């Protein structure tokens, strides 16, 4: 199971450097590549608007 980023994302960028496998890419709403995500939860822990959850 991977994590996903919802439309509540404010594109602050705090999640991207926390990902140990570089699964997060920038955009108006950041995206998580489900093929790279290891479900570690590091990104969700730092999201200021709780926009990241398990799929």
C-alpha positions in Angstrom: 0.0 0.0 0.0 1.3 3.4 -0.8 0.6 6.9 0.4 -1.4 9.5 -1.6 -1.7 13.2 -1.5 -5.1 14.8 -1.6 -6.4 18.0 -3.1 -5.8 19.7 0.3 -2.1 19.8 -0.6 -0.8 23.4 -0.5 2.4 22.5 -2.4 4.6 23.7 0.5 7.3 21.2 -0.3 7.9 19.9 3.2 7.2 16.3 2.2 9.6 16.0 -0.7 12.9 16.1 1.2 11.6 13.6 3.8 11.0 10.8 1.2 13.9 8.4 1.4 13.2 6.9 -2.1 12.4 10.1 -4.0 8.8 9.1 -4.8 7.4 12.6 -4.5 7.3 15.0 -7.4 6.4 18.7 -7.5 3.3 20.3 -9.0 0.3 22.4 -8.1 -0.5 19.4 -6.0 2.4 17.1 -5.2 2.2 13.5 -6.4 3.5 10.2 -4.9 4.7 7.5 -7.3 3.0 4.4 -6.0 5.7 2.2 -7.6 8.4 3.9 -5.6 6.6 4.5 -2.3 7.7 2.2 0.5 4.8 3.3 2.8 7.3 4.6 5.4 5.0 7.5 6.4 7.8 10.1 6.7 6.0 12.4 4.3 2.7 12.2 6.2 4.4 13.0 9.5 5.6 16.5 8.2 2.5 17.6 6.2 1.2 20.7 7.8 -2.3 20.3 6.4 -2.7 16.5 6.8 -3.0 16.0 3.0 -1.1 12.7 2.9 -2.7 9.4 3.8 -2.5 5.7 3.0 -4.2 4.6 -0.2 
